[in-house]
Amino acid sequence: MASEFVKVTDKIYFFSGEQETDRPFLYYIKGRDYSVAIDAGQSKEHVEQFYSAIQKEGFEVPKYTIITHWHWDHTFGLPYIQGKSISSQLTQQQLEVVSNWKWTGKDMEQRVKDGTDIEFVNECIQKVYSDLSMIKVLTTDMVVNDNMKLDLGDIQLELYERDSIHSRDALLVYIPQEKALFVGDADCEDLYNNGEVKLSRLKTYREFVNKFEFERYFIGHDFPDNKECVNNYLDELEKNALA
């Protein structure tokens, strides 16, 4: 099913994902003075489709694109965005590493064998990129030191660099006026560690997000949740988490 540009509130919109290639949801935050995107997507095509949907509504393309974590499906669109990109320090460091990777079938297979990358990622990348030489990996323009605020004129975004269940480099975005929290894939299992959920990381993450007064919880690969559903989900994760 094709991605759709959906209004959540007057300020928040999403461009829906697709399961076949693990395409994530991209988010658009409409401010009075300027607007912001959350995540850069998988490819040039992904960015172009997102921007086309934004402009079809008569909106301006984002001034900033916030990256929630380093994984390919959230960052390979970076060379094609307009404006500046923002990430956590750890995301920036990992993107520097990935920018030196070679993109051939042989090199990708070798990274799976040595544990640097995973087979699921390779399968999805090869569905998106029929020509692997088209892959370009960039670092971001700006880095968050623990936390940061962006003032869009009528709403403010609060950015928090944190560890998460899914990756160590999460950047969470909170909008107080909208009671909205954006977490990327932060509450998903850690695919780079055999899909495990580490109890200590889960508890730390849960304690942090529950400090926020949020009514909407926006995730990387599914439709938004509310606080009760989030905590029910985290309850289930905790039952099977590893000590």
Steps between C-alpha positions, in 0.01 A plus 500: 500500500634845408599739775245764596539850648267513799398789727505419873460857632541845344870469586580131453486291183644162405604333176416136556744213466500174304566152638656341191821704519471593868439861393445712813244770567635851442360791700438863413463762774346823366610811681407865451856609419633177349435126493693189598514139382573201718720246319639509148377166367660233284584658169476789255162368384372488858599862563357617168166332570491651849578850373248466218230414753602798717494744210170363372350631826654840430754463783868590495763227505669454840771738617640225724488122486544325836648149489373262770785243462762381253330204327490510120124534458507826698819649355573396139278786382733758658683592176167610349338710771482877494605706801717379787504163675525437876597184687641374827877483539494120488296503180753731342785271604331192356414676175870585464574128525227398253608770252820298450324173427510356148169412337536182299323172560829345608580776750148491642519124548834533675358755746227251589758225556715715728199636690534859384162495325198269481336294226157666539654839426678370190182346365308825538779714355518281191124540449533879509830526306513298179833678444700487824746757366226763547529473879651811659541543873544846654556622851269766646557875508430553870542291815299508822697513823263321743203724417398787273196718427361624169253789501272484196324821603174360634628165627827381650679170447711346774768254385651246738799275432444167679578130505211280388398138468557504123826693468739694720469825305131592524384859462151555640284800409235645731250775413343628825225702331383193309567252781680297235808279534696367200730205571596345165571130561615554859260246654569220249730205563871538429541329163877539512508291819294199393171684548544517875331737742732583788310554825727775630469697177125446492452627856718805440314581178159449657582718800615779270205506259244484779632831633334665202137604493412350163173393345643393164803277456648490149711204395711407201305220337138519607213735573506721812411363843380654826673482839290210630570286191870582522524386860302184427746422221799569726344274766502214249859573398610499861360150559743355246791740541849373574654588835 
